């Protein structure tokens, strides 16, 4: 029987918290058996999302949840803040759009990196729920 690893919740209020959340995501990915490319995908997604929290809301949290089962390894990432919200979701999800003179790759890039991506936003709450899953590699027994 599979026993999931404990969830980890990282408060986000400064640049060091981005590093902590990124490191925690990579560590959980390693423990679950994700390959190097997927570890990088997860770490990149967490970095992008938590940087947005600091830049636009000031603080929030990143929760890393092991959703693995006997057949699949899966990490769910929830990033939430209570800032002003995203005024125009359609624009925010377009490549190249930025309200901060950045590259405008954060949200659309994260959506491409992950298997699941959903976002809800209104003044007082932005919540992004994303995950990456892979089929477990099973050893063949002879």
N, C-alpha and C positions, 0 to 999 in steps of 0.2 A: 504494500500500500504506500502511496506517495504522501509525504507530509510536506506541505508548502513552507517555505521560509517565512519568517515574520516580515510583515510590512515595515517599511521605514518611511518616516515622515520627516522631511527636512524643512525647517522654517527658512524662508527666503527674505532677507532684508538688506543684503549687501553682496559685494562681488565675491567675497570668500564663501558665501553660501552657494553661489553658482558652482564653484570648484567642488565643494562638499557634495552637492547633489549629483554632479557629473561623476565624481569618483564613486559614490554609492551606487549609481546606476551601472557603471562598468563592473564594479565588484559583484553585484547581484548577477549580472549577465555571465560573468566568469563562473560563478558558483553553480549556475543553472546549466552551463554547458554551451552557451552561445559561442559561435566562432568569432574570430577577430573582426571581421567586417561588420557583423551585427552588433558587437560590443561598441564599435565606433559609431554606428547608426544611433544606438541608444544614447550614448554619451553626447553626441552632437544634438540630438533632439532635446535632451534635458538642458543642455547649455543654452540653446536658442530660447526655449520656453521660459526658463528661469531668468534669463537676461531681460526678457520682455517684462516680467513681473517687476523687476527693479526699475526699469526705465519708465514704465507707464503707470505703475500702481504704488511703487515704493516698497511693498512687502506682500507676502503671501506664503504659500507652501508648495512643496513638491512631495507627492506620496508615490512610493515605489511598491508595487504589490505583485507578489508571485502568484500568477494564475495558472501555473503549470498543473498538469495531470499526468496520468500514466502514459498517454500517447504524445503529449506536446509539452514543450517548454514555452512559457509565456510570461512576459513582464508587462504589466499595465502601469502607466504613468498618468497621474492626475496632477495637474498644476492649476492652482486656484489663487485668485486675488480678489480684493474688494475695492478696486480702484474705479476709475471713471467708465470703464467698459470700452468696447470697440464701437465707434460711432457708425462705421460703414463696413460691415462684414465682407460684402462682395469685393470692395476695394482692398481690404486687408488681406484677402486670400489670393490676390493677383500678384504674380511675380513682378518684382520691380517697384511695387508701391510701398512707400515708407512715409510716415509722418515725422520721422526723426533724421532725415537725410542719410539713412542707411541704405543697404543694398536691396531691401525689400524682399529678402529671401527666407526670413525666419519661419513664418507660419506656413506658406506654401511649400517650403523646403522640408519642413518637419512632416507635413502631410504626405509628401512623396517618400520619405525615409521609412515611414511606419506602415504597418498592415491595417491598422484601424486609427481613425482620427475623427474626433467630433469636438465641436466648440460651441459653447453658449456664452453670450455676453450681453450684459445690460449694465447700466450704471449701478455700481455697488457689487457686481459679481461677474467675473470672467472665469470660466472653468473649461479647461481643455482635458479631454480624456483620450489617451492614445495607447496603443499597445503594439507589441511585436511578438509573433509566435512562430515557432518552428517545430516540425515533427521530430520527436525523439529519435535518435539513432540507436537502434538496438543491436546488440552484439548477437552474432549467430552462434548458436551452440551446436556442437557436433556430437 
